[in-house]
Amino acid sequence: MKLLMKIVFTAILVMFLSNVMKGVEVENFTTSIIVAIVLGLLNVFVKPILILFTLPVTVFTLGLFLLVINAILILLCSKIVGGFSINSFFTALLFSMVLSLLQSIMYRMLKDENNN
């Protein structure tokens, strides 16, 4: 149940960001749910491999290269999911940073509600 709620919250955030940010296009809410699922799968299966291959660069940049990896995953998701598009790398970078920040806030609020 918690996983389903995280997917729905991420989909809502993706829709919100597509309405707020220029360069991010999402056709409808169903597409944003698919984006949330694909991003989750990419984070589980592809991100660890990318981190492993880019470990020297990540260490050298003190972890800042992880932002680039997140942007690459967003761009990859836009290639996989029809109806979801990102105009540029920098838009994907900003989108990934804002999405991560908003997800952290939402998950913390969700965790606090469950504890009370």
Secondary structure, 3 states (H helix, E strand, C coil): CHHHHHHHHHHHHHHHHHHHCCCEEECCHHHHHHHHHHHHHHHHHCHHHHHHHCHHHHHHCCCCHHHHHHHHHHHHHHHHCCCEEECCHHHHHHHHHHHHHHHHHHHHHHHHHHHC
